[in-house]
Amino acid sequence: MGQTTYDIVQKLWNLCHVLRDDGVTYHQYVNELTYLLFLKMAQETGVEEQLPEGCRWGDLLGEEGIDLLTHYRRLLVELGSSESYRIQTIFANASTTIKIPKNLQKLVSAIDALDWYSARTEGLGDLYEGLLEKNANETKSGAGQYFTPRSLIDCVVQLIKPKAGELIQDPAAGTGGFLIAADRYIKDHTDDLFELDEQLQLFQRKSAFYGIELVQDTHRLATMNLMLHDIEGDILVGDTLSSKGTELPKVDVILTNPPFGTKKGGGRPTRDDFTYPTSNKQLAFLQHIYRGLKPGGRAAVVLPDNVLFEENTGREIRADLMDKCDLHTILRLPTGIFYAQGVKTNVLFFTKGEKDTGNTKGVWVYDLRTNMPSFGKRTPFTRAHMKEFEEAFGDDPLGQSERTDQGEEGRFRYFTREQISDRNDNLDISWLKDDSVEHADDLPEPDEIAAEIMVLLQTAQEEMEALTELLNGSGA
């Protein structure tokens, strides 16, 4: 992110204080900014003729006071019924949370006065992503549930190495971070697509990326984000764990961080095509992912620890995964990197086999969790923390680079399929001595501890509700 873009993000974010008297939350503010920035950016990029007269940035500048607020409300309704799919998506069910006209006036005037020439030069997409990251950093906004740290996304994309011509999917798209990073990686390796022939360029811009996002407000942010990065991929609104998920095509690459540990992500999975029905949303997502890959396709997915050790159906799904795919690498992530989430997480890297049995011969596990700092606002998680893992992983996106087992004192170790079978297919493997007792002063921040407790309680409640539903359904 360039300095001008950084400065604009700071200025825009500071404007949220203007709306505090209106009772506007951070998340509502980002939505409000999305509507206004869309209008301003349409003017700046010369495409506002696609908007009906009366619904353009200059129309807002021509109004004041209550007339401005009234005109703005009417504009939101009109754009929400636009014939353009993209405009309609961004303004779907749009309404303003601003009640005081002078606050809207301040917002419009401040946005109009920004250095838009430099913002265009540095990239409007970077500007918008900066705002989304600001929102995610505010733990009280709850935004961490759909915002994956960019340092982690960039590391994963670098290792998976998406290529031009591949279909790429995120079945829990959030604000589109994984898809945008994959697009950026491909553009960086093809001279911004100019090395590709015309047909392949068209495919990359319009057809390469797929995704589903459950929450409409988040889908709005994802649509805006993809548009500003010149991506016209098909992001659906809906639940991947319902019949909607069966509409997604089989793909070459899946990159995703499914929602976990909370009822906010929706109810019990309703897919009827899974081999192993389960009330655990993460295990259901995992089935969708490895079933959704083409033979030879590869995936990297962020999942909580319970997926690695849950018994019964969990064990069956892990065994099925290791049969159908080469689960070559597990990265045990540090705690505190998901802003509002206290759960312990991992990245699973796997490749779909050409046949459906015996694909995993062994699993490499990298422990980036034990004896690591407590990440949070005081200690941000950066790409530098991933450097040694990236080197250990190697250059092969299928995990077939030459690797070294670092032994019991190291962070990277290899476990054969037989050794894992002896553990009842429990993949929650750790071996390093935890020195945290000797550093009791290095505790997480109180809000991180509280977040972890809340996630554990929510997960327990969800499991109890699922069990009750199961018992009622069986007539017990």
C-alpha positions as CSV (number, residue, x, y, z in Angstrom):
1,M,0.0,0.0,0.0
2,G,1.4,3.4,-1.1
3,Q,1.8,6.2,1.4
4,T,-1.0,8.3,-0.2
5,T,-3.4,5.3,-0.1
6,Y,-2.4,4.7,3.6
7,D,-3.1,8.4,4.4
8,I,-6.5,8.2,2.7
9,V,-7.4,5.1,4.6
10,Q,-6.5,6.8,7.8
11,K,-8.6,9.9,6.9
12,L,-11.6,7.8,5.9
13,W,-11.4,5.7,9.0
14,N,-11.1,8.7,11.2
15,L,-14.4,10.0,9.7
16,C,-16.2,7.2,11.5
17,H,-16.0,9.3,14.6
18,V,-18.3,11.8,12.9
19,L,-21.0,9.2,12.9
20,R,-20.7,8.1,16.5
21,D,-23.5,10.4,17.6
22,D,-25.7,8.7,15.0
23,G,-25.0,5.3,16.7
24,V,-23.3,3.9,13.6
25,T,-21.2,0.8,14.2
26,Y,-17.8,0.2,12.5
27,H,-19.4,-2.4,10.2
28,Q,-22.3,-0.1,9.3
29,Y,-19.8,2.6,8.6
30,V,-17.9,0.4,6.1
31,N,-21.2,-0.3,4.3
32,E,-21.9,3.4,4.3
33,L,-18.5,4.2,2.9
34,T,-19.0,1.5,0.2
35,Y,-22.1,3.2,-1.1
36,L,-20.4,6.6,-1.2
37,L,-17.0,5.4,-2.5
38,F,-18.7,3.5,-5.3
39,L,-20.3,6.8,-6.5
40,K,-17.1,8.8,-6.2
41,M,-15.0,6.1,-7.8
42,A,-17.5,5.8,-10.7
43,Q,-16.9,9.5,-11.3
44,E,-13.1,9.2,-10.9
45,T,-12.9,6.2,-13.3
46,G,-15.2,7.7,-15.9
47,V,-17.9,5.1,-15.8
48,E,-20.7,7.0,-14.1
49,E,-22.7,7.2,-17.3
50,Q,-23.7,3.6,-16.3
51,L,-25.6,5.2,-13.4
52,P,-29.0,6.8,-13.9
53,E,-29.1,10.6,-13.8
54,G,-29.7,11.8,-10.3
55,C,-27.8,8.9,-8.9
56,R,-24.3,10.3,-9.4
57,W,-21.6,11.8,-7.2
58,G,-22.2,15.3,-8.5
59,D,-25.9,15.0,-7.6
60,L,-24.9,14.6,-3.9
61,L,-22.6,17.6,-4.1
62,G,-25.5,19.7,-5.3
63,E,-27.6,19.1,-2.3
64,E,-27.4,20.3,1.4
65,G,-29.1,19.6,4.7
66,I,-32.2,17.5,4.9
67,D,-32.5,17.6,1.0
68,L,-29.1,15.8,0.8
69,L,-30.2,13.1,3.2
70,T,-33.5,12.6,1.4
71,H,-31.9,12.5,-2.0
72,Y,-29.3,10.0,-0.7
73,R,-32.0,7.7,0.7
74,R,-33.9,7.8,-2.6
75,L,-30.6,7.2,-4.6
76,L,-29.9,4.0,-2.6
77,V,-33.3,2.6,-3.3
78,E,-33.1,3.3,-7.0
79,L,-29.6,1.8,-7.4
80,G,-30.7,-1.3,-5.4
81,S,-33.1,-2.0,-8.3
82,S,-30.6,-1.3,-11.1
83,E,-30.6,-3.5,-14.2
84,S,-26.8,-3.9,-13.8
85,Y,-26.1,-7.0,-11.7
86,R,-23.0,-5.6,-10.1
87,I,-24.6,-2.3,-9.2
88,Q,-27.7,-4.1,-7.8
89,T,-25.5,-6.4,-5.8
90,I,-23.6,-3.5,-4.2
91,F,-26.8,-1.6,-3.3
92,A,-29.0,-4.6,-2.5
93,N,-31.3,-3.8,0.4
94,A,-29.2,-0.7,0.9
95,S,-30.3,1.8,3.5
96,T,-28.4,4.5,5.4
97,T,-27.9,4.5,9.1
98,I,-27.1,8.2,9.1
99,K,-29.9,10.3,10.7
100,I,-28.2,13.7,11.1
101,P,-27.9,15.6,7.7
102,K,-24.8,17.5,8.7
103,N,-22.9,14.2,9.3
104,L,-23.7,13.0,5.7
105,Q,-22.6,16.5,4.5
106,K,-19.2,16.1,6.3
107,L,-18.7,12.6,4.9
108,V,-19.5,13.7,1.3
109,S,-17.3,16.8,1.5
110,A,-14.4,14.9,3.1
111,I,-14.5,12.1,0.5
112,D,-14.6,14.7,-2.4
113,A,-11.6,16.5,-1.0
114,L,-9.3,13.5,-1.0
115,D,-6.3,13.1,-3.3
116,W,-8.0,10.9,-5.9
117,Y,-5.4,11.3,-8.6
118,S,-2.8,9.7,-6.4
119,A,-5.3,7.1,-5.1
120,R,-6.0,6.0,-8.7
121,T,-2.3,5.8,-9.4
122,E,-1.6,3.6,-6.4
123,G,-4.8,1.5,-7.0
124,L,-8.3,2.0,-5.7
125,G,-8.5,-1.7,-4.8
126,D,-5.6,-1.2,-2.3
127,L,-7.5,1.7,-0.8
128,Y,-10.6,-0.4,-0.3
129,E,-8.7,-3.4,1.1
130,G,-7.1,-1.0,3.6
131,L,-10.5,0.0,4.9
132,L,-11.6,-3.7,5.2
133,E,-8.4,-4.4,7.2
134,K,-9.1,-1.4,9.5
135,N,-12.5,-2.8,10.1
136,A,-11.2,-6.3,10.9
137,N,-8.7,-4.8,13.4
138,E,-11.6,-3.5,15.4
139,T,-12.3,-6.6,17.4
140,K,-15.7,-5.3,18.6
141,S,-16.9,-5.1,15.0
142,G,-16.9,-8.9,14.7
143,A,-15.2,-8.4,11.3
144,G,-12.5,-10.9,12.1
145,Q,-14.9,-13.7,11.3
146,Y,-14.7,-13.0,7.6
147,F,-11.3,-11.3,7.3
148,T,-8.2,-13.5,7.0
149,P,-4.9,-11.8,7.8
150,R,-3.3,-10.7,4.5
151,S,0.1,-12.0,5.5
152,L,-1.4,-15.5,5.8
153,I,-3.3,-15.2,2.5
154,D,-0.2,-14.0,0.7
155,C,1.9,-16.9,2.1
156,V,-0.7,-19.5,1.1
157,V,-1.1,-18.1,-2.4
158,Q,2.7,-18.0,-2.9
159,L,2.9,-21.7,-2.0
160,I,-0.1,-22.9,-4.0
161,K,1.0,-21.0,-7.1
162,P,-2.3,-20.4,-9.0
163,K,-1.8,-20.3,-12.8
164,A,-3.6,-18.5,-15.6
165,G,-6.3,-20.8,-17.1
166,E,-7.1,-22.4,-13.8
167,L,-10.6,-22.3,-12.1
168,I,-10.1,-21.0,-8.6
169,Q,-12.8,-21.2,-5.9
170,D,-13.4,-19.9,-2.3
171,P,-16.6,-21.5,-0.9
172,A,-16.5,-19.1,2.1
173,A,-15.5,-16.0,0.2
174,G,-15.8,-13.3,2.9
175,T,-14.6,-10.0,1.4
176,G,-12.7,-11.8,-1.4
177,G,-9.2,-11.8,0.0
178,F,-8.1,-15.2,-1.2
179,L,-9.5,-14.6,-4.7
180,I,-7.9,-11.2,-5.0
181,A,-4.5,-12.4,-3.8
182,A,-4.7,-15.3,-6.4
183,D,-5.6,-12.8,-9.1
184,R,-2.7,-10.5,-8.1
185,Y,-0.2,-13.5,-8.1
186,I,-1.3,-14.5,-11.6
187,K,-1.1,-10.9,-12.8
188,D,2.4,-10.5,-11.3
189,H,3.6,-13.6,-13.2
190,T,2.0,-12.6,-16.6
191,D,2.9,-8.9,-16.9
192,D,-0.6,-7.9,-15.7
193,L,-2.1,-10.6,-18.1
194,F,-0.4,-9.0,-21.2
195,E,1.7,-12.1,-21.8
196,L,-1.5,-14.1,-22.3
197,D,-3.5,-14.4,-25.5
198,E,-6.7,-12.5,-25.8
199,Q,-9.0,-15.4,-25.0
200,L,-7.1,-16.3,-21.9
201,Q,-7.1,-12.7,-20.7
202,L,-10.8,-12.7,-21.1
203,F,-11.1,-15.9,-19.1
204,Q,-9.0,-14.5,-16.3
205,R,-11.1,-11.3,-16.0
206,K,-14.5,-12.9,-16.3
207,S,-14.5,-16.7,-15.6
208,A,-11.5,-17.8,-13.5
209,F,-12.9,-17.1,-10.0
210,Y,-15.8,-18.6,-8.2
211,G,-17.1,-18.2,-4.7
212,I,-20.1,-18.2,-2.3
213,E,-20.7,-15.8,0.6
214,L,-23.5,-16.4,3.1
215,V,-23.9,-12.9,4.6
216,Q,-25.4,-10.3,2.2
217,D,-23.5,-7.3,3.7
218,T,-20.2,-9.2,3.4
219,H,-21.1,-10.2,-0.1
220,R,-21.6,-6.5,-0.9
221,L,-18.1,-5.8,0.3
222,A,-16.7,-8.7,-1.7
223,T,-18.4,-7.5,-4.9
224,M,-17.0,-4.0,-4.4
225,N,-13.5,-5.4,-3.6
226,L,-13.4,-7.6,-6.7
227,M,-14.7,-4.8,-8.9
228,L,-12.0,-2.5,-7.8
229,H,-9.4,-5.2,-8.6
230,D,-10.9,-5.6,-12.1
231,I,-12.3,-9.1,-11.4
232,E,-15.7,-10.1,-12.7
233,G,-15.8,-13.6,-11.1
234,D,-19.1,-15.1,-10.0
235,I,-19.5,-14.7,-6.3
236,L,-22.9,-16.1,-5.3
237,V,-25.0,-15.2,-2.2
238,G,-25.9,-18.3,-0.3
239,D,-24.8,-21.2,1.9
240,T,-22.2,-23.6,0.5
241,L,-23.5,-26.2,3.0
242,S,-26.9,-26.1,1.4
243,S,-27.9,-27.3,-2.1
244,K,-26.5,-24.0,-3.4
245,G,-23.0,-25.4,-2.9
246,T,-23.7,-28.2,-5.4
247,E,-23.9,-25.5,-8.1
248,L,-20.2,-24.7,-7.9
249,P,-18.1,-26.3,-10.7
250,K,-15.2,-28.6,-9.9
251,V,-12.0,-26.5,-9.9
252,D,-8.2,-26.6,-10.1
253,V,-7.6,-24.6,-6.9
254,I,-9.5,-24.0,-3.7
255,L,-8.3,-21.4,-1.2
256,T,-10.5,-20.7,1.8
257,N,-11.0,-19.9,5.5
258,P,-14.5,-21.3,6.3
259,P,-16.4,-19.8,9.3
260,F,-15.9,-21.7,12.5
261,G,-17.0,-21.9,16.1
262,T,-20.1,-19.7,15.9
263,K,-23.8,-19.9,15.1
264,K,-23.5,-16.6,13.2
265,G,-22.5,-18.6,10.1
266,G,-25.9,-20.1,9.8
267,G,-27.7,-23.3,10.8
268,R,-27.0,-27.0,10.4
269,P,-25.6,-28.1,7.0
270,T,-28.4,-29.3,4.7
271,R,-26.3,-30.7,1.8
272,D,-27.6,-34.2,0.9
273,D,-24.7,-35.2,-1.3
274,F,-22.1,-35.7,1.4
275,T,-20.8,-39.2,2.1
276,Y,-20.6,-38.4,5.8
277,P,-23.5,-36.2,7.1
278,T,-22.3,-34.1,10.0
279,S,-23.5,-31.2,12.1
280,N,-20.0,-29.8,12.3
281,K,-19.8,-27.0,9.7
282,Q,-16.0,-27.2,9.4
283,L,-16.1,-31.0,8.7
284,A,-18.9,-30.3,6.2
285,F,-16.8,-27.6,4.5
286,L,-13.8,-29.9,4.3
287,Q,-15.9,-32.5,2.5
288,H,-17.1,-29.9,0.0
289,I,-13.5,-28.8,-0.6
290,Y,-11.9,-32.2,-1.4
291,R,-14.9,-33.3,-3.4
292,G,-14.9,-30.0,-5.3
293,L,-11.4,-30.4,-6.7
294,K,-10.6,-31.8,-10.1
295,P,-8.1,-34.7,-10.2
296,G,-4.7,-33.1,-9.6
297,G,-6.3,-30.0,-8.2
298,R,-4.9,-28.5,-5.0
299,A,-6.2,-26.8,-1.9
300,A,-5.2,-24.8,1.1
301,V,-7.8,-24.4,3.8
302,V,-7.8,-22.8,7.3
303,L,-9.5,-25.1,9.8
304,P,-9.7,-25.2,13.6
305,D,-8.0,-27.9,15.7
306,N,-11.2,-29.9,16.3
307,V,-11.2,-31.0,12.6
308,L,-7.9,-32.7,13.3
309,F,-9.0,-34.7,16.3
310,E,-12.8,-35.1,16.4
311,E,-13.8,-38.8,16.7
312,N,-16.4,-40.9,14.9
313,T,-17.5,-38.9,11.8
314,G,-14.5,-36.7,12.1
315,R,-12.2,-39.6,11.9
316,E,-14.1,-41.0,8.9
317,I,-13.8,-37.7,7.0
318,R,-10.1,-37.4,7.7
319,A,-9.5,-41.0,6.5
320,D,-11.6,-40.2,3.4
321,L,-9.6,-37.1,2.8
322,M,-6.3,-39.0,3.1
323,D,-7.6,-41.6,0.7
324,K,-8.9,-39.3,-2.0
325,C,-6.1,-36.7,-1.6
326,D,-2.5,-36.4,-0.8
327,L,-2.6,-34.4,2.5
328,H,1.0,-33.5,2.3
329,T,1.3,-30.6,4.8
330,I,-0.3,-29.2,7.9
331,L,0.7,-25.8,9.3
332,R,-0.1,-25.3,12.9
333,L,-0.9,-21.6,13.1
334,P,-0.1,-19.4,16.1
335,T,-2.9,-18.1,18.3
336,G,-4.3,-14.6,18.2
337,I,-4.0,-14.0,14.4
338,F,-7.8,-14.0,13.8
339,Y,-8.9,-10.8,15.4
340,A,-12.1,-11.7,17.1
341,Q,-11.5,-15.5,17.2
342,G,-9.7,-17.3,20.0
343,V,-9.7,-20.7,18.4
344,K,-6.5,-22.6,17.5
345,T,-6.2,-23.0,13.7
346,N,-4.2,-24.8,11.0
347,V,-3.7,-24.7,7.3
348,L,-4.2,-28.0,5.5
349,F,-2.5,-28.4,2.1
350,F,-3.7,-31.2,-0.1
351,T,-3.8,-32.5,-3.7
352,K,-6.7,-34.5,-5.2
353,G,-5.6,-37.9,-6.4
354,E,-6.1,-39.3,-9.9
355,K,-7.7,-42.2,-8.1
356,D,-9.8,-42.3,-4.9
357,T,-7.6,-44.5,-2.6
358,G,-4.3,-44.5,-0.9
359,N,-3.1,-41.0,-1.9
360,T,-1.6,-39.9,1.4
361,K,1.6,-41.8,2.1
362,G,2.7,-39.4,4.9
363,V,2.1,-35.9,6.3
364,W,4.5,-33.1,7.0
365,V,3.6,-31.0,10.1
366,Y,5.1,-27.6,10.7
367,D,4.5,-26.2,14.2
368,L,4.3,-22.4,14.1
369,R,2.4,-22.3,17.3
370,T,4.5,-23.6,20.2
371,N,6.8,-21.0,21.8
372,M,5.6,-18.3,19.4
373,P,4.6,-14.8,20.6
374,S,1.0,-14.0,21.6
375,F,-0.1,-12.2,18.4
376,G,-2.6,-9.4,18.6
377,K,-2.6,-5.6,18.4
378,R,0.6,-5.4,20.4
379,T,2.4,-8.0,18.3
380,P,1.1,-8.0,14.7
381,F,1.4,-11.3,12.7
382,T,3.5,-10.5,9.6
383,R,4.8,-12.3,6.5
384,A,8.2,-12.4,8.1
385,H,6.9,-14.9,10.7
386,M,6.1,-17.3,7.8
387,K,9.5,-17.1,6.2
388,E,11.0,-20.3,7.6
389,F,7.8,-22.3,6.9
390,E,7.8,-21.1,3.3
391,E,11.5,-22.2,2.9
392,A,10.7,-25.6,4.5
393,F,7.6,-26.1,2.3
394,G,9.6,-25.6,-0.9
395,D,8.8,-24.5,-4.4
396,D,6.5,-27.3,-5.5
397,P,2.8,-26.4,-5.0
398,L,2.0,-30.1,-4.7
399,G,4.3,-30.4,-1.6
400,Q,6.8,-32.6,-3.4
401,S,9.9,-30.5,-2.9
402,E,12.8,-32.2,-1.1
403,R,12.3,-31.7,2.6
404,T,14.2,-32.3,5.8
405,D,12.7,-33.7,9.0
406,Q,14.0,-31.4,11.7
407,G,13.6,-33.9,14.6
408,E,12.1,-33.4,18.0
409,E,13.9,-30.1,18.5
410,G,12.7,-28.6,15.1
411,R,9.4,-27.3,13.9
412,F,9.1,-29.5,10.7
413,R,8.5,-33.2,11.0
414,Y,7.3,-36.1,8.8
415,F,4.7,-38.7,9.9
416,T,3.9,-41.8,7.8
417,R,0.3,-42.8,7.1
418,E,0.9,-45.9,9.3
419,Q,2.0,-43.7,12.2
420,I,-1.1,-41.6,11.8
421,S,-3.3,-44.7,11.6
422,D,-1.8,-45.8,14.9
423,R,-3.1,-42.5,16.3
424,N,-6.6,-43.3,15.2
425,D,-6.1,-40.8,12.4
426,N,-5.7,-38.0,14.9
427,L,-3.8,-35.3,13.1
428,D,-3.5,-32.9,16.1
429,I,0.2,-33.7,16.3
430,S,2.7,-31.7,18.5
431,W,6.1,-32.6,19.9
432,L,7.9,-29.4,21.0
433,K,8.2,-28.6,24.7
434,D,6.0,-25.6,25.6
435,D,8.1,-23.0,27.4
436,S,5.2,-20.7,28.0
437,V,5.1,-21.6,31.7
438,E,8.5,-20.0,32.1
439,H,7.2,-16.8,30.4
440,A,3.9,-16.3,32.3
441,D,4.2,-12.6,31.8
442,D,3.7,-13.0,28.1
443,L,-0.1,-13.6,28.3
444,P,-2.6,-12.7,25.6
445,E,-4.5,-9.5,26.0
446,P,-7.8,-9.8,28.0
447,D,-10.0,-9.3,25.0
448,E,-8.2,-12.2,23.2
449,I,-8.7,-14.5,26.3
450,A,-12.4,-13.5,26.4
451,A,-12.7,-14.2,22.7
452,E,-11.3,-17.7,23.1
453,I,-13.7,-18.4,26.0
454,M,-16.7,-17.2,23.9
455,V,-15.7,-19.3,20.9
456,L,-15.4,-22.4,23.2
457,L,-18.8,-21.7,24.7
458,Q,-20.4,-21.1,21.3
459,T,-18.9,-24.3,19.9
460,A,-20.2,-26.3,22.9
461,Q,-23.6,-24.7,22.5
462,E,-23.7,-25.5,18.8
463,E,-22.7,-29.2,19.5
464,M,-25.5,-29.5,22.1
465,E,-28.1,-28.0,19.8
466,A,-27.0,-30.4,17.0
467,L,-27.2,-33.4,19.4
468,T,-30.7,-32.3,20.6
469,E,-31.8,-32.0,17.0
470,L,-30.4,-35.5,16.2
471,L,-32.1,-37.0,19.3
472,N,-35.4,-35.4,18.4
473,G,-35.1,-36.5,14.8
474,S,-34.5,-40.1,15.9
475,G,-37.5,-40.0,18.2
476,A,-35.4,-40.6,21.3
